[in-house]
Amino acid sequence: MSKPAAQLAEVEVQKLRRTANGATTPTVGESPRRAYVAPGRVTKTPLTAFFEKPVKKQLRKIGLEHDKTLQTLLREAVNDLFAKYGQPEIAE
C-alpha cells in the first residue's frame, strides 16, 4: 500500500471510530470509559448460555406460575447444581 493510500486508510479508520456524539473509541494505550453499572451488579458478572426456544418459554411459564423472575429461577437452579456436586450454594 502506498503512503497516501495508507494515510487515507487511517483517516477512514478514525472516521469509523467516531460515535454518534463525536467522541472516539479508545485506541491502544488509552483507558476505556466505564459504562454505568447499577450498584447491585458491581460485584456480579453475566453468564450466557444458549438453549432452544422451548427452554426459555418453559422457564418463563414456571416463573409466571410461581411469581418468580427468570433471575430468581436461574439462581435457584445454579444453587441446586452446586448442592448436587457437593459445593457451597453461593449464588445470590
N, C-alpha and C positions, 0 to 999 in steps of 0.2 A: 504494500500500500504506500503510495507516495505521501510525502509530508503534508501537502494541502488536504489530501483525502483523509489522512489520519486526524488532522485538526478538525475537519468537518465532522467526522465520525464522533469525535469527543464533544463537539458542540451539540450534536444530536443526543448523545448520551445525557448531557447536562439537562437538555430540554425534557427528556423523559423522566428525569429525577424530580422535576418540579411538580408540586402538588397543586390542587385547585386554589389554595390560598397564596401561592407564590413561594412557599418555603421549599427547601430542597431536602432530600433524604440524606442521612448521614453518609459520608464517604469514609474510606479507610482512615482510621486514626481519630475519627470523631465519635463521640459517645451519642447513642441514640436517645431521643426524648422518650421518657417513660409515659405510657398511657395511664389514665386514671384507673386505679384498682379499688374496688369497694373495700372498706375496712374488714368486712367479714371474709374476704378472699385473699388477704395479704399473704397468709401462710399456706394457701392451698394451690394445687396445680391441677390443670384439667387432664382427664383421662378420656381417650377416644377409642371407640370400638365400632365395628361395622357389622350389622346384622340384617337379615331380611326384614322387609316392611312389617310382616305379621308379628314379629317380635316386639317392635315398638308399639304397634297397635294393642297388643295384649297387655303390655306393661301399662299403657295409658288407661286401659279398661280396668285393670286391677287398682290403679291409683284412684280412679273415679269411684269404684265400688267401696273403697276403704278410706276415701277422703285423704289421700296421701299424694305428695308430689313425686315426680319421677326421681328427683334428687333423694328424697327420703327412701323410696323403694330401692334405689341402687345402693345407698348407704347400708341398708339392711342386708341386701344380697352380698355385698362385699364382706361385711362382718360375719355373715353365715359361712362364707367361703373361708375366712380366716379361722373360724372355730373348727370347721371340718378338718383343716390341716394343722390344728394344734397351735395356732398363732393367736396373739392377743387381738381382741376386737377393738381396733384403734380408729376406725373410720368414724369421723364426727360429722 
